[in-house]
Amino acid sequence: MLRQVDQSFDFSASGDSQSATSQVPTGSRVGPFVLGTLVGGLAGAVLGTALSPHTRGFVVGLYHLVNRRLSSSEHDQLRFELLLQ
């Protein structure tokens, strides 16, 4: 459970407690959140579009590497190397 505590501290040498309470922000936080979301979405879209051919090539190459079939000579060599261990 959260509760807001309103305390004013005297930070100045002159004893003016009004300057400590004037530092509390009173604006809405929705505007900066929406602006940050828009900027992040736009930057992500631009970066994703720029990197998409490279990423696609990497993923396709990795897929072919994992799913490739060994020729009989490669299969025999691999079996021989495993036997040596």
Backbone atoms as SQL, in Angstrom:
CREATE TABLE atoms (id INTEGER PRIMARY KEY, chain TEXT, resi INTEGER, resn TEXT, atom TEXT, x REAL, y REAL, z REAL);
INSERT INTO atoms VALUES
  (1, 'A', 1, 'MET', 'N', 0.840, -1.170, 0.000),
  (2, 'A', 1, 'MET', 'CA', 0.000, 0.000, 0.000),
  (3, 'A', 1, 'MET', 'C', 0.885, 1.232, 0.000),
  (4, 'A', 2, 'LEU', 'N', 0.633, 2.128, -0.923),
  (5, 'A', 2, 'LEU', 'CA', 1.406, 3.348, -1.033),
  (6, 'A', 2, 'LEU', 'C', 0.583, 4.523, -0.554),
  (7, 'A', 3, 'ARG', 'N', 1.249, 5.443, 0.090),
  (8, 'A', 3, 'ARG', 'CA', 0.570, 6.665, 0.487),
  (9, 'A', 3, 'ARG', 'C', 1.508, 7.825, 0.258),
  (10, 'A', 4, 'GLN', 'N', 0.937, 8.922, -0.079),
  (11, 'A', 4, 'GLN', 'CA', 1.727, 10.099, -0.373),
  (12, 'A', 4, 'GLN', 'C', 1.915, 10.897, 0.907),
  (13, 'A', 5, 'VAL', 'N', 3.141, 11.233, 1.194),
  (14, 'A', 5, 'VAL', 'CA', 3.459, 12.003, 2.389),
  (15, 'A', 5, 'VAL', 'C', 3.889, 13.383, 1.948),
  (16, 'A', 6, 'ASP', 'N', 3.230, 14.390, 2.461),
  (17, 'A', 6, 'ASP', 'CA', 3.554, 15.769, 2.118),
  (18, 'A', 6, 'ASP', 'C', 4.372, 16.361, 3.251),
  (19, 'A', 7, 'GLN', 'N', 5.649, 16.502, 3.008),
  (20, 'A', 7, 'GLN', 'CA', 6.537, 17.081, 4.002),
  (21, 'A', 7, 'GLN', 'C', 7.299, 18.209, 3.343),
  (22, 'A', 8, 'SER', 'N', 7.423, 19.295, 4.028),
  (23, 'A', 8, 'SER', 'CA', 8.219, 20.400, 3.508),
  (24, 'A', 8, 'SER', 'C', 9.439, 20.564, 4.396),
  (25, 'A', 9, 'PHE', 'N', 10.594, 20.588, 3.775),
  (26, 'A', 9, 'PHE', 'CA', 11.847, 20.727, 4.483),
  (27, 'A', 9, 'PHE', 'C', 12.443, 22.086, 4.190),
  (28, 'A', 10, 'ASP', 'N', 13.152, 22.597, 5.120),
  (29, 'A', 10, 'ASP', 'CA', 13.800, 23.893, 4.964),
  (30, 'A', 10, 'ASP', 'C', 15.224, 23.665, 4.467),
  (31, 'A', 11, 'PHE', 'N', 15.437, 23.810, 3.142),
  (32, 'A', 11, 'PHE', 'CA', 16.752, 23.605, 2.556),
  (33, 'A', 11, 'PHE', 'C', 17.543, 24.905, 2.442),
  (34, 'A', 12, 'SER', 'N', 16.888, 26.011, 2.544),
  (35, 'A', 12, 'SER', 'CA', 17.582, 27.285, 2.371),
  (36, 'A', 12, 'SER', 'C', 18.038, 27.830, 3.711),
  (37, 'A', 13, 'ALA', 'N', 19.010, 28.681, 3.651),
  (38, 'A', 13, 'ALA', 'CA', 19.545, 29.276, 4.880),
  (39, 'A', 13, 'ALA', 'C', 18.610, 30.346, 5.429),
  (40, 'A', 14, 'SER', 'N', 17.772, 30.916, 4.568),
  (41, 'A', 14, 'SER', 'CA', 16.892, 31.994, 5.025),
  (42, 'A', 14, 'SER', 'C', 15.640, 31.480, 5.712),
  (43, 'A', 15, 'GLY', 'N', 15.397, 30.172, 5.681),
  (44, 'A', 15, 'GLY', 'CA', 14.227, 29.627, 6.360),
  (45, 'A', 15, 'GLY', 'C', 12.970, 29.683, 5.520),
  (46, 'A', 16, 'ASP', 'N', 13.095, 29.830, 4.217),
  (47, 'A', 16, 'ASP', 'CA', 11.942, 29.906, 3.328),
  (48, 'A', 16, 'ASP', 'C', 11.504, 28.494, 2.956),
  (49, 'A', 17, 'SER', 'N', 10.400, 28.009, 3.522),
  (50, 'A', 17, 'SER', 'CA', 9.926, 26.655, 3.230),
  (51, 'A', 17, 'SER', 'C', 9.131, 26.590, 1.933),
  (52, 'A', 18, 'GLN', 'N', 8.803, 27.739, 1.350),
  (53, 'A', 18, 'GLN', 'CA', 8.046, 27.768, 0.091),
  (54, 'A', 18, 'GLN', 'C', 8.891, 27.262, -1.069),
  (55, 'A', 19, 'SER', 'N', 10.218, 27.454, -1.053),
  (56, 'A', 19, 'SER', 'CA', 11.071, 27.028, -2.159),
  (57, 'A', 19, 'SER', 'C', 11.187, 25.507, -2.218),
  (58, 'A', 20, 'ALA', 'N', 11.063, 24.812, -1.095),
  (59, 'A', 20, 'ALA', 'CA', 11.146, 23.354, -1.086),
  (60, 'A', 20, 'ALA', 'C', 9.902, 22.723, -1.672),
  (61, 'A', 21, 'THR', 'N', 8.748, 23.297, -1.445),
  (62, 'A', 21, 'THR', 'CA', 7.510, 22.720, -1.980),
  (63, 'A', 21, 'THR', 'C', 7.278, 23.108, -3.425),
  (64, 'A', 22, 'SER', 'N', 7.954, 24.130, -3.944),
  (65, 'A', 22, 'SER', 'CA', 7.756, 24.542, -5.336),
  (66, 'A', 22, 'SER', 'C', 8.505, 23.644, -6.305),
  (67, 'A', 23, 'GLN', 'N', 9.348, 22.739, -5.830),
  (68, 'A', 23, 'GLN', 'CA', 10.117, 21.845, -6.693),
  (69, 'A', 23, 'GLN', 'C', 9.341, 20.587, -7.066),
  (70, 'A', 24, 'VAL', 'N', 8.176, 20.371, -6.541),
  (71, 'A', 24, 'VAL', 'CA', 7.384, 19.180, -6.817),
  (72, 'A', 24, 'VAL', 'C', 6.714, 19.330, -8.182),
  (73, 'A', 25, 'PRO', 'N', 6.934, 18.403, -9.129),
  (74, 'A', 25, 'PRO', 'CA', 6.293, 18.514, -10.448),
  (75, 'A', 25, 'PRO', 'C', 4.795, 18.245, -10.339),
  (76, 'A', 26, 'THR', 'N', 4.023, 19.051, -11.021),
  (77, 'A', 26, 'THR', 'CA', 2.569, 18.889, -10.967),
  (78, 'A', 26, 'THR', 'C', 1.975, 18.541, -12.317),
  (79, 'A', 27, 'GLY', 'N', 2.792, 18.383, -13.376),
  (80, 'A', 27, 'GLY', 'CA', 2.291, 18.102, -14.717),
  (81, 'A', 27, 'GLY', 'C', 1.898, 16.648, -14.895),
  (82, 'A', 28, 'SER', 'N', 1.167, 16.397, -15.969),
  (83, 'A', 28, 'SER', 'CA', 0.749, 15.040, -16.285),
  (84, 'A', 28, 'SER', 'C', 1.911, 14.274, -16.897),
  (85, 'A', 29, 'ARG', 'N', 1.978, 12.979, -16.648),
  (86, 'A', 29, 'ARG', 'CA', 3.043, 12.141, -17.187),
  (87, 'A', 29, 'ARG', 'C', 2.591, 11.384, -18.422),
  (88, 'A', 30, 'VAL', 'N', 1.392, 11.601, -18.875),
  (89, 'A', 30, 'VAL', 'CA', 0.872, 10.898, -20.042),
  (90, 'A', 30, 'VAL', 'C', 1.519, 11.416, -21.325),
  (91, 'A', 31, 'GLY', 'N', 1.708, 12.712, -21.428),
  (92, 'A', 31, 'GLY', 'CA', 2.305, 13.315, -22.621),
  (93, 'A', 31, 'GLY', 'C', 3.693, 12.783, -22.934),
  (94, 'A', 32, 'PRO', 'N', 4.618, 12.826, -21.960),
  (95, 'A', 32, 'PRO', 'CA', 5.952, 12.273, -22.234),
  (96, 'A', 32, 'PRO', 'C', 5.933, 10.780, -22.543),
  (97, 'A', 33, 'PHE', 'N', 5.015, 10.042, -21.925),
  (98, 'A', 33, 'PHE', 'CA', 4.912, 8.613, -22.216),
  (99, 'A', 33, 'PHE', 'C', 4.486, 8.384, -23.664),
  (100, 'A', 34, 'VAL', 'N', 3.493, 9.108, -24.120),
  (101, 'A', 34, 'VAL', 'CA', 3.015, 8.960, -25.499),
  (102, 'A', 34, 'VAL', 'C', 4.110, 9.385, -26.474),
  (103, 'A', 35, 'LEU', 'N', 4.800, 10.474, -26.176),
  (104, 'A', 35, 'LEU', 'CA', 5.884, 10.931, -27.047),
  (105, 'A', 35, 'LEU', 'C', 7.000, 9.895, -27.111),
  (106, 'A', 36, 'GLY', 'N', 7.394, 9.329, -25.978),
  (107, 'A', 36, 'GLY', 'CA', 8.426, 8.299, -25.968),
  (108, 'A', 36, 'GLY', 'C', 8.003, 7.047, -26.712),
  (109, 'A', 37, 'THR', 'N', 6.720, 6.688, -26.601),
  (110, 'A', 37, 'THR', 'CA', 6.211, 5.525, -27.316),
  (111, 'A', 37, 'THR', 'C', 6.254, 5.758, -28.824),
  (112, 'A', 38, 'LEU', 'N', 5.865, 6.937, -29.260),
  (113, 'A', 38, 'LEU', 'CA', 5.888, 7.254, -30.692),
  (114, 'A', 38, 'LEU', 'C', 7.317, 7.280, -31.241),
  (115, 'A', 39, 'VAL', 'N', 8.229, 7.901, -30.510),
  (116, 'A', 39, 'VAL', 'CA', 9.619, 7.971, -30.969),
  (117, 'A', 39, 'VAL', 'C', 10.237, 6.570, -31.002),
  (118, 'A', 40, 'GLY', 'N', 9.986, 5.768, -29.971),
  (119, 'A', 40, 'GLY', 'CA', 10.520, 4.409, -29.941),
  (120, 'A', 40, 'GLY', 'C', 9.936, 3.534, -31.030),
  (121, 'A', 41, 'GLY', 'N', 8.650, 3.681, -31.290),
  (122, 'A', 41, 'GLY', 'CA', 8.016, 2.905, -32.360),
  (123, 'A', 41, 'GLY', 'C', 8.547, 3.279, -33.726),
  (124, 'A', 42, 'LEU', 'N', 8.719, 4.565, -33.945),
  (125, 'A', 42, 'LEU', 'CA', 9.250, 5.029, -35.222),
  (126, 'A', 42, 'LEU', 'C', 10.696, 4.574, -35.409),
  (127, 'A', 43, 'ALA', 'N', 11.511, 4.688, -34.371),
  (128, 'A', 43, 'ALA', 'CA', 12.908, 4.248, -34.472),
  (129, 'A', 43, 'ALA', 'C', 12.992, 2.740, -34.678),
  (130, 'A', 44, 'GLY', 'N', 12.135, 1.981, -34.012),
  (131, 'A', 44, 'GLY', 'CA', 12.119, 0.534, -34.200),
  (132, 'A', 44, 'GLY', 'C', 11.703, 0.137, -35.598),
  (133, 'A', 45, 'ALA', 'N', 10.726, 0.852, -36.147),
  (134, 'A', 45, 'ALA', 'CA', 10.278, 0.546, -37.504),
  (135, 'A', 45, 'ALA', 'C', 11.376, 0.850, -38.525),
  (136, 'A', 46, 'VAL', 'N', 12.047, 1.971, -38.364),
  (137, 'A', 46, 'VAL', 'CA', 13.118, 2.344, -39.301),
  (138, 'A', 46, 'VAL', 'C', 14.279, 1.369, -39.188),
  (139, 'A', 47, 'LEU', 'N', 14.692, 1.045, -37.982),
  (140, 'A', 47, 'LEU', 'CA', 15.805, 0.124, -37.787),
  (141, 'A', 47, 'LEU', 'C', 15.440, -1.287, -38.246),
  (142, 'A', 48, 'GLY', 'N', 14.224, -1.717, -37.977),
  (143, 'A', 48, 'GLY', 'CA', 13.789, -3.034, -38.427),
  (144, 'A', 48, 'GLY', 'C', 13.742, -3.142, -39.939),
  (145, 'A', 49, 'THR', 'N', 13.303, -2.079, -40.591),
  (146, 'A', 49, 'THR', 'CA', 13.276, -2.065, -42.056),
  (147, 'A', 49, 'THR', 'C', 14.692, -2.072, -42.624),
  (148, 'A', 50, 'ALA', 'N', 15.595, -1.355, -41.984),
  (149, 'A', 50, 'ALA', 'CA', 16.973, -1.295, -42.484),
  (150, 'A', 50, 'ALA', 'C', 17.693, -2.626, -42.303),
  (151, 'A', 51, 'LEU', 'N', 17.394, -3.341, -41.222),
  (152, 'A', 51, 'LEU', 'CA', 18.101, -4.589, -40.939),
  (153, 'A', 51, 'LEU', 'C', 17.393, -5.830, -41.464),
  (154, 'A', 52, 'SER', 'N', 16.205, -5.706, -41.998),
  (155, 'A', 52, 'SER', 'CA', 15.431, -6.884, -42.385),
  (156, 'A', 52, 'SER', 'C', 16.108, -7.760, -43.434),
  (157, 'A', 53, 'PRO', 'N', 16.744, -7.236, -44.485),
  (158, 'A', 53, 'PRO', 'CA', 17.406, -8.141, -45.437),
  (159, 'A', 53, 'PRO', 'C', 18.563, -8.916, -44.801),
  (160, 'A', 54, 'HIS', 'N', 19.305, -8.249, -43.929),
  (161, 'A', 54, 'HIS', 'CA', 20.434, -8.915, -43.283),
  (162, 'A', 54, 'HIS', 'C', 19.945, -9.984, -42.304),
  (163, 'A', 55, 'THR', 'N', 18.922, -9.651, -41.549),
  (164, 'A', 55, 'THR', 'CA', 18.371, -10.601, -40.587),
  (165, 'A', 55, 'THR', 'C', 17.759, -11.788, -41.295),
  (166, 'A', 56, 'ARG', 'N', 17.042, -11.541, -42.378),
  (167, 'A', 56, 'ARG', 'CA', 16.427, -12.632, -43.133),
  (168, 'A', 56, 'ARG', 'C', 17.492, -13.559, -43.693),
  (169, 'A', 57, 'GLY', 'N', 18.565, -12.988, -44.230),
  (170, 'A', 57, 'GLY', 'CA', 19.654, -13.812, -44.768),
  (171, 'A', 57, 'GLY', 'C', 20.326, -14.639, -43.686),
  (172, 'A', 58, 'PHE', 'N', 20.502, -14.068, -42.519),
  (173, 'A', 58, 'PHE', 'CA', 21.114, -14.795, -41.414),
  (174, 'A', 58, 'PHE', 'C', 20.228, -15.943, -40.946),
  (175, 'A', 59, 'VAL', 'N', 18.930, -15.677, -40.799),
  (176, 'A', 59, 'VAL', 'CA', 18.000, -16.708, -40.325),
  (177, 'A', 59, 'VAL', 'C', 17.877, -17.836, -41.344),
  (178, 'A', 60, 'VAL', 'N', 17.785, -17.498, -42.624),
  (179, 'A', 60, 'VAL', 'CA', 17.685, -18.527, -43.666),
  (180, 'A', 60, 'VAL', 'C', 18.964, -19.357, -43.731),
  (181, 'A', 61, 'GLY', 'N', 20.112, -18.705, -43.632),
  (182, 'A', 61, 'GLY', 'CA', 21.378, -19.439, -43.642),
  (183, 'A', 61, 'GLY', 'C', 21.518, -20.357, -42.440),
  (184, 'A', 62, 'LEU', 'N', 21.092, -19.883, -41.279),
  (185, 'A', 62, 'LEU', 'CA', 21.138, -20.711, -40.076),
  (186, 'A', 62, 'LEU', 'C', 20.183, -21.894, -40.192),
  (187, 'A', 63, 'TYR', 'N', 19.022, -21.673, -40.780),
  (188, 'A', 63, 'TYR', 'CA', 18.049, -22.756, -40.982),
  (189, 'A', 63, 'TYR', 'C', 18.620, -23.836, -41.899),
  (190, 'A', 64, 'HIS', 'N', 19.245, -23.409, -42.992),
  (191, 'A', 64, 'HIS', 'CA', 19.830, -24.383, -43.921),
  (192, 'A', 64, 'HIS', 'C', 21.005, -25.125, -43.288),
  (193, 'A', 65, 'LEU', 'N', 21.771, -24.444, -42.464),
  (194, 'A', 65, 'LEU', 'CA', 22.899, -25.086, -41.800),
  (195, 'A', 65, 'LEU', 'C', 22.419, -26.165, -40.830),
  (196, 'A', 66, 'VAL', 'N', 21.375, -25.875, -40.095),
  (197, 'A', 66, 'VAL', 'CA', 20.859, -26.831, -39.118),
  (198, 'A', 66, 'VAL', 'C', 20.187, -28.011, -39.811),
  (199, 'A', 67, 'ASN', 'N', 19.480, -27.758, -40.887),
  (200, 'A', 67, 'ASN', 'CA', 18.694, -28.806, -41.536),
  (201, 'A', 67, 'ASN', 'C', 19.386, -29.474, -42.725),
  (202, 'A', 68, 'ARG', 'N', 20.661, -29.185, -42.952),
  (203, 'A', 68, 'ARG', 'CA', 21.297, -29.788, -44.128),
  (204, 'A', 68, 'ARG', 'C', 21.599, -31.267, -43.880),
  (205, 'A', 69, 'ARG', 'N', 21.591, -31.992, -44.932),
  (206, 'A', 69, 'ARG', 'CA', 21.865, -33.428, -44.856),
  (207, 'A', 69, 'ARG', 'C', 23.327, -33.656, -45.192),
  (208, 'A', 70, 'LEU', 'N', 23.937, -34.536, -44.455),
  (209, 'A', 70, 'LEU', 'CA', 25.341, -34.843, -44.697),
  (210, 'A', 70, 'LEU', 'C', 25.471, -35.819, -45.852),
  (211, 'A', 71, 'SER', 'N', 26.506, -35.623, -46.657),
  (212, 'A', 71, 'SER', 'CA', 26.792, -36.612, -47.700),
  (213, 'A', 71, 'SER', 'C', 27.372, -37.855, -47.026),
  (214, 'A', 72, 'SER', 'N', 27.473, -38.925, -47.751),
  (215, 'A', 72, 'SER', 'CA', 27.953, -40.181, -47.164),
  (216, 'A', 72, 'SER', 'C', 29.400, -40.046, -46.690),
  (217, 'A', 73, 'SER', 'N', 30.242, -39.303, -47.419),
  (218, 'A', 73, 'SER', 'CA', 31.637, -39.145, -46.981),
  (219, 'A', 73, 'SER', 'C', 31.710, -38.297, -45.705),
  (220, 'A', 74, 'GLU', 'N', 30.883, -37.248, -45.626),
  (221, 'A', 74, 'GLU', 'CA', 30.849, -36.439, -44.407),
  (222, 'A', 74, 'GLU', 'C', 30.317, -37.255, -43.233),
  (223, 'A', 75, 'HIS', 'N', 29.337, -38.103, -43.505),
  (224, 'A', 75, 'HIS', 'CA', 28.767, -38.945, -42.457),
  (225, 'A', 75, 'HIS', 'C', 29.800, -39.941, -41.937),
  (226, 'A', 76, 'ASP', 'N', 30.565, -40.538, -42.848),
  (227, 'A', 76, 'ASP', 'CA', 31.612, -41.482, -42.441),
  (228, 'A', 76, 'ASP', 'C', 32.729, -40.788, -41.660),
  (229, 'A', 77, 'GLN', 'N', 33.114, -39.595, -42.102),
  (230, 'A', 77, 'GLN', 'CA', 34.167, -38.860, -41.411),
  (231, 'A', 77, 'GLN', 'C', 33.703, -38.462, -40.011),
  (232, 'A', 78, 'LEU', 'N', 32.472, -38.032, -39.876),
  (233, 'A', 78, 'LEU', 'CA', 31.949, -37.665, -38.571),
  (234, 'A', 78, 'LEU', 'C', 31.880, -38.871, -37.646),
  (235, 'A', 79, 'ARG', 'N', 31.451, -40.006, -38.184),
  (236, 'A', 79, 'ARG', 'CA', 31.380, -41.225, -37.379),
  (237, 'A', 79, 'ARG', 'C', 32.779, -41.648, -36.927),
  (238, 'A', 80, 'PHE', 'N', 33.770, -41.506, -37.811),
  (239, 'A', 80, 'PHE', 'CA', 35.146, -41.852, -37.469),
  (240, 'A', 80, 'PHE', 'C', 35.682, -40.937, -36.368),
  (241, 'A', 81, 'GLU', 'N', 35.400, -39.646, -36.474),
  (242, 'A', 81, 'GLU', 'CA', 35.863, -38.697, -35.463),
  (243, 'A', 81, 'GLU', 'C', 35.187, -38.956, -34.123),
  (244, 'A', 82, 'LEU', 'N', 33.953, -39.340, -34.135),
  (245, 'A', 82, 'LEU', 'CA', 33.267, -39.680, -32.893),
  (246, 'A', 82, 'LEU', 'C', 33.846, -40.947, -32.263),
  (247, 'A', 83, 'LEU', 'N', 34.250, -41.907, -33.098),
  (248, 'A', 83, 'LEU', 'CA', 34.871, -43.124, -32.571),
  (249, 'A', 83, 'LEU', 'C', 36.223, -42.857, -31.942),
  (250, 'A', 84, 'LEU', 'N', 36.952, -41.863, -32.454),
  (251, 'A', 84, 'LEU', 'CA', 38.247, -41.520, -31.909),
  (252, 'A', 84, 'LEU', 'C', 38.157, -40.902, -30.520),
  (253, 'A', 85, 'GLN', 'N', 37.030, -40.340, -30.221),
  (254, 'A', 85, 'GLN', 'CA', 36.871, -39.712, -28.907),
  (255, 'A', 85, 'GLN', 'C', 36.655, -40.802, -27.903);
